[in-house]
Amino acid sequence: MIINNDFKVIPREARNFEHGEGNYYAVLVGSAIIWQAFFLGAIGVIFCASSLLSGILIAVLLPITEVLAVYFYKEKFQAEKGVSLLLSLWGFVSYFYGEIKHARKMKKRNSDTEIEVPQYS
């Protein structure tokens, strides 16, 4: 935007916005705040869990954003959006299924290796 001087176009877009100039700037600032919170949350997931989980959550949220755009902005739901939604949900479910399976395996392994210590009275 800096190189192409796109910042100069913002006032013109605001004047042509059908819901009013003030609402245009409110949407612009609100979008910036939401995106900052999203990326801060993604960094928090990386810090607290793993970058893999963060990537999976981001991969799931992208098609959900497209579905919400279809609902709120009345966009067409095309085949690409359907395939994107299906593949990301498949990956999301596969990841959590693998995590549950791994946790059960570790729980079983830990219970098998526990040794009872005889108690002497």
VENRANOR-V339998 format. One record per pair of residues at least 12 apart in sequence whose ideal C-beta (glycine too) atoms are under 6 Angstrom apart, sorted by the first residue. I is the first residue (numbers start at 1). J is the second residue. Records with the same first field share a line. If there is no record, write none. Layout:
I = J  J
This chain:
42 = 54
56 = 92  95
59 = 88
60 = 88  92
63 = 84  85  88
66 = 81
